[in-house]
Amino acid sequence: MKQITLGALLCATTLTAQAQRNAIEFTEFDLDNGLHVILHEDHSTPIVAVTVLYHVGSKDEVEGRTGFAHFFEHLLFEGTENIGRGEYSKIVQSNGGALNANTTQDRTFYYEILPANQLELGLWLESERMLHANIDIDGVETQREVVKEEKRMRIDNQPYGSFQAEMFGRVFTNHPYTWTPIGSMDDLNAAQLPEFMDFYSKFYIPNNATLSIAGDFDPEEAREMIERFFEDIPSGEEVVHPTVQEDPLQGPIVDTIYDNIQIPGVFVGYRMPGQTSDDAYALDMLNTVLSRGGSSILPKRMVDQEQTAIQVVSFPYTLEDYGIFITLALANGDNSTDVLMTSMDEEIAKLQAELIDEESFTRALNQIESTFIQSNSSMAGIAESLANYHVYYGDANLVNTEIERYRNLTREDIQRVAREYLTEDNRVVLHYLPMSMQESN
């Protein structure tokens, strides 16, 4: 056995022991209205993270009214019946805390990080958001402009910023993943106040939410406060999420996008299964071999050796129902996007033809174990992980055990998913070129 392999295995053993020593203990229960509660007690730092995950994302929107889930991420900081307009953030910050929210295709997530003695404040704020949010024309008009400005800054005026919309719109044709969380500004402009009110009453209900708290608190006291603030909130009708099956992609789908950029790039997306599938874990391991770390395949060849690219990245964009395995490269000098594609395809073909060596496999597992541990190194991270595992997998204890799903993978699994999913007929290729090249063509 080579020394590097022995060292890697010793590293894996150390990480395993560390993960076992730091097992995350938690309790969970349901209120009568369907609100699921998860509590992780940790007195190492005098803070508490109060989080609420609503199982609603852009996939729950209807065509012609896209962007609602992300819009509500903004709208629900406007205030409530008992919190003045614009006061929500000020209350948290004046009490020494921080807050934010984010939206994906599958969920909307809100959180406050507060001093430990302000748990009650955080619970009150989130109960207000769930029951008494102001859905009025003033807030709607204000947040319409906020969302428009966000789209201009993060997408319209950002190099390659349209990539997500361009890719998802081609990889998916029937599933609502075909549009992205930012949605359509025309849809938001056309929507009337009753539609926003209906969206709130349909999705912002306790039986569609998970309250996850991590930090320095007493669980019994926390439970009493939770029941006081949340148990009288009425439940709503059961939320039924779309279950749309996509036909095979029948690619390759190849397009050119002329953008306000200086450096040509190529973006490749392969449709993959949802995040809970075993194959999604194997693709994540494959991705680690492909582009994560200094010795990974694509950067080593294209950036270091050939110097055809200034950057090469791959990542599995995993979602609840499906995902997209993405590889992208930005050209160095006069190299064309076709040159980049050739190198990327050749390296993927090697993964399909041959098993990766044991050292690369062990190194990839070590990287994943390290990331797994680091992802739960903060109270906010733990609270979010617990909520995610409960909602998507039905098992919050994956916060401790998910790494076993990676350890059960084999080199043969890596080769199999490369052959099954990273194929030409299952991909979309977007060549991003500068506007000046369009003018010259």
C-alpha positions, 0 to 999 in steps of 0.5 A, spaced: 500 500 500 502 506 498 504 511 503 499 516 500 493 511 501 495 510 508 495 517 510 488 518 507 485 512 510 488 515 517 485 522 515 479 518 514 479 515 521 480 521 524 474 525 521 470 519 522 472 519 530 471 526 530 464 526 527 462 520 532 464 525 538 460 530 535 454 527 534 448 532 534 443 530 539 436 533 538 429 532 539 423 533 535 415 533 536 409 536 532 404 541 534 396 539 533 396 544 527 402 540 524 408 544 525 414 540 526 419 542 531 426 540 532 430 542 537 438 542 538 441 544 545 448 547 545 451 551 550 458 552 547 456 559 545 451 564 548 447 564 541 440 561 538 438 560 531 431 560 530 429 558 523 423 556 519 423 552 513 416 553 509 416 547 504 414 552 498 419 554 492 418 556 485 416 549 483 409 550 487 408 556 482 403 556 476 405 558 469 404 565 468 405 567 475 412 565 476 416 569 482 411 568 487 416 564 492 422 569 492 417 575 492 414 572 499 421 572 501 422 579 501 415 581 502 414 577 509 419 582 512 415 588 510 411 587 517 405 584 520 399 586 524 403 588 530 410 590 527 410 596 523 412 597 516 420 596 515 421 594 523 422 587 522 429 587 521 430 593 526 428 589 532 432 584 530 438 588 529 437 592 535 437 586 540 444 584 537 442 579 532 442 578 525 437 575 520 436 573 512 432 568 508 433 565 501 429 561 496 430 555 492 426 551 487 423 547 493 423 551 499 423 558 503 428 559 509 427 564 514 432 565 520 434 569 526 441 569 529 440 572 536 443 572 543 441 566 547 436 570 552 432 573 546 429 566 544 422 568 545 423 574 541 425 570 535 419 565 536 414 571 536 417 574 530 416 568 526 409 566 529 408 573 527 410 572 520 406 565 520 400 568 522 399 576 521 403 578 515 401 584 512 399 582 505 397 589 502 398 593 496 403 598 499 408 592 501 407 589 494 408 595 490 415 596 494 417 589 494 416 589 486 421 594 485 426 591 490 425 584 486 426 588 479 433 591 482 435 585 485 434 581 478 438 587 474 444 587 479 444 579 480 442 577 473 441 582 468 448 586 469 452 580 472 457 576 467 454 569 465 448 571 470 443 568 465 446 562 465 441 559 470 435 561 467 438 559 460 440 552 462 434 550 466 429 552 461 432 547 456 433 541 461 426 541 463 420 542 459 414 540 463 416 540 470 416 547 473 423 547 474 423 550 467 423 557 470 428 559 476 426 562 483 427 570 480 421 568 476 418 573 471 417 580 472 412 581 467 408 575 471 409 579 478 407 586 475 401 582 472 399 579 479 393 582 483 393 583 491 388 577 492 393 572 488 398 574 493 394 573 499 391 566 496 399 564 496 400 566 503 394 563 506 395 556 501 403 555 503 404 559 509 401 555 514 404 551 520 403 544 517 407 546 511 413 549 516 418 546 520 421 550 526 428 548 527 432 551 533 439 550 535 443 553 540 444 555 548 437 554 551 433 550 555 428 545 551 423 545 556 422 552 556 423 553 549 417 548 548 413 552 552 414 558 548 413 554 542 406 552 544 404 559 546 406 562 540 404 557 535 399 552 537 393 557 536 395 558 529 390 554 524 393 549 520 391 549 512 389 544 507 394 539 505 399 542 500 400 538 494 406 539 490 407 538 483 409 531 481 411 532 474 415 526 470 420 529 465 421 525 458 428 523 456 432 529 454 433 527 447 439 531 446 444 534 445 441 541 445 446 546 443 445 553 443 450 560 443 448 565 448 451 572 446 452 576 453 456 582 456 462 578 457 469 579 455 471 571 456 468 566 452 465 560 456 462 553 456 456 551 460 454 544 460 448 541 464 446 533 464 439 532 467 440 528 474 435 524 479 433 528 485 437 529 491 435 523 495 437 518 490 443 513 491 445 516 484 445 523 486 450 521 492 454 517 487 454 523 482 457 528 488 462 523 489 464 523 481 464 531 482 469 531 487 474 527 483 472 531 477 473 538 479 474 539 487 481 540 490 488 541 487 489 534 484 482 534 481 482 532 474 479 538 470 483 543 473 489 539 473 489 538 465 485 544 463 488 550 467 495 547 469 497 543 464 494 545 457 492 552 460 486 552 455 482 555 461 482 560 467 477 556 471 474 550 470 468 548 475 463 542 476 457 541 481 451 537 482 445 542 482 441 538 486 433 539 488 428 535 490 425 532 484 431 532 479 437 536 478 442 538 473 450 536 474 453 542 471 460 543 468 463 549 466 469 552 463 472 559 462 477 560 456 484 562 457 487 567 451 484 565 444 482 558 446 475 556 443 469 553 447 470 547 442 477 546 445 474 546 452 469 542 450 474 537 447 478 536 454 472 536 458 469 530 454 475 526 454 476 526 461 469 524 462 470 519 457 475 516 461 471 516 467 466 512 463 471 507 461 475 506 467 475 505 474 478 511 478 484 509 482 483 507 489 487 513 492 483 518 488 477 515 491 479 515 498 481 522 497 474 524 494 471 521 500 476 525 505 474 531 502 466 529 502 467 527 510 471 534 511 465 538 508 460 534 512 463 536 518 464 543 516 457 544 514 455 543 521 460 547 525 455 553 526 448 553 530 445 556 523 448 551 519 445 545 524 438 548 524 438 548 517 441 541 516 436 538 521 430 542 517 432 540 510 433 532 512 426 532 515 423 535 509 426 532 504 428 525 507 423 524 512 429 523 517 433 529 521 438 524 524 441 524 517 445 530 520 449 525 523 449 519 519 448 521 512 456 520 511 454 513 511 451 513 504 457 516 501 461 511 505 457 505 502 459 507 495 464 504 490 468 505 484 464 501 480 458 506 482 462 512 480 463 509 473 456 507 472 453 514 474 458 517 469 456 512 464 448 513 465 448 520 466 454 524 463 452 522 456 451 527 450 443 525 449 442 527 456 445 534 456 445 541 454 451 545 452 451 553 452 456 556 449 457 563 452 460 568 447 462 576 447 457 580 444 462 583 439 463 576 436 455 576 435 456 583 431 462 580 427 458 574 425 
